[in-house]
Amino acid sequence: MQPLRLTPNRLRWVMFAILVMAYILAFFQRMALAAVATDVMNDLQTKEAMMGVLSAAYFYPHALMQMPAGILADKWGAKRTIGTFFVIAALGSALFGLADSMLVAALGRFLVGAGMAMLFVPAMKLFSLWFRGKDFALVTGLFISSGGLGALLATTPLAVVTEWLGWRASFVYAGIFTFLVAVLAFVLIVEKPPEPTAANAPAPDEQRADTVWYSLLFLLKQPRLWPLAAWFFFGNGLFFTFAGLWGGPYLEEIHRLSKTDAGTVLAMIAVGIMLGGVLLSALSNRVFGARRKPLMILGALLILVLFATLQIGGPSLPLPALHTVYLLLGIFGNGIAAIGFTLTKESFPLRLSGTAMGLVNVFAWLGVAILQAATGPLLEGDGDESLQQRYTQLFIALLVLSGVTLIASVLLREGGTYRPGANQHGGTANQSAQQTN
């Protein structure tokens, strides 16, 4: 029975709105520590090294749950998967806000990361069942872009709220909102349309299913996977290490901006996220002739240039320059992920594209967890270094890792798109466009 007697067409847009609210909350949690990092360090009497560990506590479970997310979406369904794990995330957010020690705070962030991890893949499955053709492309693009609104809420609005209520109450209220979204998911999400459609009918190449382990083993043996994995690991890791953690303290400690002014600069990253996916997809299709690699190389090069600009300019960078740098970081640091996932989808058999995207997503979030934890000690220093010297160490590390991302982008292989009729496991007999770059 359909909830509230909604027609199927209205119901699918109601479900879309619920999933958008969920994704906004997920992105908010990913980015929020950048705006409150100094408050958390002061309140919990900790230093930068432990803040890196605290932030990574969100991303480790988030990375490890990417593959199980698809399995649970198939076994449990999207309703129970999203609803159950968002309740867990809600409890985690409240626990973080009430924490009286770093251990409790880390546990809270761990629960938030594990809960929010179970959204993206189940949401994509629901979209594939309820929307077809151009509608599917539309809702997928809008869904991904909505993450920018979550990032925006984690900047100036969060800074204002924390000055009013404090950071603790902010995360407790975020937990309450997350619980309400979980309730809406349980009540209003329906797994499949009432009648079969072209969108939910099984594709011919899905009639035969391999075991999860066989599919993973096949993908891990593909040479073209590893440059993609490295690109996601370092690229996503760099973006969330700076934009989601140290970008806020950098503005407050080096440029001496108020929390509200720093939030305004951080908001440019959110604007870049909202613009990036759409703009870069259009560039990839219309300017680069549906080629992904040139744009990914350009993006990696620009990220390196942006970090170099922050390091060389230092405190003398004017506010408009900071706004510009942070905007471009949002576009090319996060928006470029849409191009990376497109190349991933095009590089492997259609039947394995979901598994392939889940696999590279594991590398993406492991990169965030590892790099955030590793960069904390660089800012903590040995007590004798100035803040400027510590941030110099951070930017040197970011520049080196940006160089690794650039090398990975150069090593990417393009032209291996699998088309209908191609060998299902990547054999070369019926594979088209097998040339590499």
Secondary structure, DSSP 8 states (H G I E B T S, - for coil): --GGG--HHHHHHHHHHHHHHHHHHHHHHHHTHHHHHHHHHHHHT--HHHHHHHHHHHHHHHHHTHHHHHHHHHHT-HHHHHHHHHHHHHHHHHHHHH-SSHHHHHHHHHHHHHHHTTSHHHHHHHHHHH--HHHHHHHHHHHHHHHHHHHHHTTHHHHHHHHHH-HHHHHHHHHHHHHHHHHHHHHH--SS-SS--TTTS--GGGSS---HHHHHHHHHT-TTHHHHHHHHHHHHHHHHHIIIIIHHHHHHHTS---HHHHHHHHHHHHHHHHHHHHHHHHIIIIISTT--HHHHHHHHHHHHHHHHHHHHHGGG--HHHHHHHHHHHHIIIIITHHHHHHHHHHHS-GGGHHHHHHHHHHHHHHHHHHHHHHHHHHHH-SSSS-HHHHHHHHHHHHHHHHHHHHHHHHH--------TTS-TT--SSS-------
